[in-house]
C-alpha cells in the first residue's frame, strides 16, 4: 500500500510541476515513508514489492533536469542504505531510471551536497559486490600454495631422534613443501653489455673512478689539516 501511495504521489507532483504549481505531495508524505522504511519487519516486504523502483522514481531528476528537494534526497538515501537490497531487486527497477543509475548520477553530480554524494558512493560500492562476486559454484578452484606435511607418528618421531643422535652439528632449518612460482612471468630480459677494454678511454676512466671511490684514499688528499695551521696553504 505504501509503495502504491509513493507512486501516486510521484505522479501528482509531476502533474503539479507541469501546471507550474508547488509540488509538495512527496514532502508531505516523506515522514511516513521514512517511518515505514526504518522498520526492520517491513524492510524485506518493501524491497520485494517494488520499493526500489518507488525510491528511484522519488530520486530521479525532474523534467527540466533539476533534482528533487535536498532534504528528500538525503532521507531517501539514508533509508535505502538500511534496506536489504539484492541484485534481483536492483535488476527489477527497469533500465532508464533504475535505482542504481539514479544513485550513480547523484554520486557524480558536482552540484550535489557532500553528505549525499558520500551516501551515494557507499551504496554504489556496496552494490558493486553483487556484480563482481561470483557464485559459489562458479568460483575457480585455487591451487594450494603449500603442501600439507604428513601427520606425525611414533615411528616418524623415533626416526628423527635416531637421525639427530648420529649428527654431531645441529642441522640447518629448512622449510620444506613450498613451491615458489614467479608471477607474472617476466617477458623482458636484461641487455648484455660488451665488456669495455682497459685500453679505451671509458675503461681508463672507470679504473680512475674505482681508485677515487676507495675509502681512506690518502693519495688524493691535497693537504692535511693541522690544528696549528702549519699546512693550510700547502697544496
Beta strands, then each sheet from edge to edge (+ up, - down):
end
